[in-house]
Amino acid sequence: MEKLISISQVSKLLNIINPKTEKPSNYTLRYWEKQFKQIKPIIIKKRRYYSEKQINVIRLIKFLLKDKGMTIIGVKKVL
């Protein structure tokens, strides 16, 4: 059985945090889910959980968008 991590834990792990409230920016992950078909969380009782493989995809997306300054269209082409 693969270890699953909740959306808030993934936000904290990847430092996707709202600087004003210092709370996890889960809406960012939900938006990326709509944009990138590679992100498919497992939904259990209406809560999102991500596998290690999913987290690595999200990590790559975050790196390309935030660190490399790519657009969403550009990242889609890379993936």
Buried (B, 14 or more C-beta within 10 A) or exposed (E): EEEBBBBBBBBBBBEBBEEEEEEBBBEBBEEBBEBBEBBEBEEEEEEBBBBEEBBEBBEBBBEBBEEEEBEEEEBBEEE
